[in-house]
Amino acid sequence: MVLGLLTLELRIDQAHSLKEKRRVLNGLRDTVRGKFNVSIAEVEAQDVWNAAVLGVAVVSNDQRYCNQVLSKVVDWVESLRTCEIEDYTTEFLRTD
């Protein structure tokens, strides 16, 4: 089994309050969950109104598949106008 982990550091310039940040993140999370069949959650910077750190996870028996899915998530988030990726990391954990 392979667990693929993606950490996205986002800047949300259009948010000027935590309420606006939540509106952007709720839409992003719902779409990513539905479109890519992954788990996603805000994991850091919950109290910062113009930044977010999201964790995305996918499980498969093939590391290439995990990498493909996480790469598509990055590409889709990069295409959004509501936020900008400042940095991201991808990790893979294998259990045998």
C-alpha positions in Angstrom: 0.0 0.0 0.0 1.2 3.5 -0.8 0.1 6.7 0.9 0.7 9.9 -1.1 0.8 13.1 0.9 0.7 16.6 -0.6 1.2 19.7 1.5 0.0 22.9 -0.2 1.0 26.3 1.2 -1.5 28.9 -0.2 -1.7 32.6 -0.3 -5.3 34.0 -0.5 -4.9 37.6 -1.5 -8.6 38.3 -1.9 -9.4 37.3 1.7 -9.5 40.1 4.1 -11.0 38.2 7.0 -11.2 34.6 8.3 -14.8 34.4 7.0 -13.6 35.2 3.4 -10.8 32.7 3.8 -13.2 30.0 4.8 -15.4 30.7 1.8 -12.5 30.2 -0.5 -11.2 27.1 1.2 -14.6 25.4 1.6 -15.2 25.7 -2.2 -11.7 24.5 -2.9 -11.9 21.5 -0.5 -15.3 20.4 -1.8 -14.2 20.5 -5.4 -10.9 18.7 -4.8 -12.6 16.0 -2.8 -15.2 15.4 -5.5 -13.0 15.8 -8.5 -10.0 13.8 -7.4 -11.3 11.4 -4.8 -8.8 12.4 -2.1 -8.9 13.5 1.5 -8.1 17.1 2.1 -8.0 19.3 5.3 -6.5 22.6 6.5 -3.6 21.5 8.7 -1.9 24.8 9.7 -2.4 28.6 9.7 -6.0 28.3 10.7 -6.0 31.7 12.3 -4.2 33.6 9.5 -6.7 35.2 7.2 -4.6 35.4 4.0 -2.7 32.1 4.1 -3.5 28.4 4.4 -1.7 25.1 4.6 -3.7 22.2 3.2 -2.9 18.5 3.5 -4.1 16.2 0.7 -3.9 12.4 0.9 -4.5 9.5 -1.5 -4.1 5.8 -1.0 -3.3 3.2 -3.7 -1.3 0.2 -4.4 0.7 2.1 -7.1 3.0 5.0 -6.3 2.8 6.3 -9.9 -1.0 6.6 -9.6 -0.6 8.5 -6.3 1.8 10.8 -7.9 -0.5 11.4 -10.9 -3.4 12.2 -8.7 -1.5 14.6 -6.5 0.1 16.3 -9.6 -3.4 16.9 -11.0 -4.5 18.4 -7.8 -1.5 20.8 -7.9 -2.2 21.7 -11.5 -5.9 22.4 -10.8 -5.2 24.5 -7.7 -2.6 26.5 -9.8 -5.3 27.3 -12.3 -7.5 29.0 -9.7 -7.7 32.7 -9.4 -8.9 32.7 -5.8 -5.5 31.6 -4.3 -1.9 31.1 -5.2 0.4 28.2 -4.4 3.5 29.6 -2.5 5.1 26.1 -2.0 4.2 22.4 -2.1 5.8 19.1 -1.1 4.9 15.6 -2.0 5.8 12.5 0.1 5.1 8.8 -0.3 4.9 6.3 2.4 5.0 2.6 1.5 3.8 -0.2 3.8 4.6 -3.7 2.8 
